[in-house]
Amino acid sequence: MKRKRQVLRHILKAAELPQELDAHRFFVRWYGSDECLVEQHLGILCFESTRIRIDTEQGVLCILGDSMELEALTGSCVKINGQIRTLSIEAKS
């Protein structure tokens, strides 16, 4: 499976196609300090007003801030509002 992902990434790069076409990669769009959009997630592991942990293929995305809330949640996308301070990734082994 890992080999197939590597081949797909090489094909996307060689064809100069956007990485968004790789369904195994998550994407974060952080707008200022008050809005964040996470695409290609695998689910929410923890939700608190000061901490949100989101599972992805590459690891766990940890978002820290204040007064955070989920504005929208779908099977592949989550939109977060609030005072977002930091984003970090805990990589999978």
C-alpha positions as CSV (number, residue, x, y, z in Angstrom):
1,M,0.0,0.0,0.0
2,K,2.8,2.4,0.9
3,R,4.5,1.7,-2.5
4,K,1.3,2.5,-4.3
5,R,1.1,5.9,-2.5
6,Q,4.7,6.7,-3.4
7,V,4.0,5.8,-7.1
8,L,0.9,8.0,-7.1
9,R,2.9,11.0,-5.6
10,H,5.6,10.6,-8.3
11,I,2.9,10.5,-11.1
12,L,1.2,13.6,-9.7
13,K,4.5,15.5,-9.5
14,A,5.7,14.4,-13.0
15,A,2.3,15.4,-14.5
16,E,2.5,18.7,-12.6
17,L,-0.9,18.0,-11.0
18,P,-2.0,19.4,-7.7
19,Q,-1.2,17.3,-4.6
20,E,-4.9,17.7,-3.6
21,L,-5.6,14.8,-5.9
22,D,-3.8,12.4,-3.5
23,A,-6.7,11.1,-1.4
24,H,-4.2,9.8,1.3
25,R,-2.9,13.3,2.2
26,F,-4.7,15.7,4.5
27,F,-4.7,19.4,3.9
28,V,-5.0,22.3,6.3
29,R,-6.1,25.8,5.3
30,W,-5.6,28.3,8.2
31,Y,-7.3,31.6,7.7
32,G,-5.9,34.2,10.0
33,S,-6.1,33.2,13.7
34,D,-9.8,32.4,13.8
35,E,-10.7,29.8,11.1
36,C,-9.2,26.5,10.0
37,L,-10.3,24.0,7.4
38,V,-9.0,20.4,7.5
39,E,-9.6,18.2,4.5
40,Q,-9.1,14.4,4.1
41,H,-9.4,13.7,7.8
42,L,-10.2,10.3,9.3
43,G,-12.2,11.5,12.3
44,I,-12.1,13.6,15.4
45,L,-10.3,12.0,18.3
46,C,-10.7,14.7,20.9
47,F,-12.8,17.9,21.0
48,E,-12.5,20.5,23.7
49,S,-12.8,24.3,23.4
50,T,-9.0,24.6,23.9
51,R,-7.8,21.5,22.1
52,I,-8.9,19.5,19.0
53,R,-7.2,16.3,17.8
54,I,-8.0,15.0,14.3
55,D,-6.8,11.6,12.9
56,T,-5.2,11.6,9.4
57,E,-3.3,9.1,7.3
58,Q,0.0,10.8,8.2
59,G,-0.7,11.2,12.0
60,V,-2.7,13.1,14.5
61,L,-3.3,16.8,13.9
62,C,-3.4,18.8,17.2
63,I,-5.0,22.2,17.2
64,L,-4.7,24.4,20.2
65,G,-6.5,27.6,21.0
66,D,-9.4,29.2,22.8
67,S,-13.2,29.2,22.4
68,M,-12.9,26.8,19.4
69,E,-16.0,25.2,18.0
70,L,-16.9,23.1,15.0
71,E,-18.7,25.1,12.4
72,A,-19.0,22.2,9.9
73,L,-18.2,18.5,9.9
74,T,-18.5,16.1,6.9
75,G,-16.9,12.7,6.2
76,S,-13.8,14.3,4.7
77,C,-13.8,17.9,5.9
78,V,-14.0,19.8,9.2
79,K,-14.2,23.6,9.7
80,I,-13.1,25.1,13.0
81,N,-13.7,28.6,14.3
82,G,-12.2,30.2,17.4
83,Q,-8.9,31.7,18.5
84,I,-6.4,29.2,17.0
85,R,-2.9,29.5,18.3
86,T,-1.0,26.4,17.1
87,L,-1.3,23.5,14.8
88,S,1.1,20.5,15.1
89,I,1.2,16.9,13.8
90,E,2.1,13.8,15.7
91,A,3.5,11.6,13.0
92,K,2.6,7.9,12.7
93,S,5.4,5.4,12.9
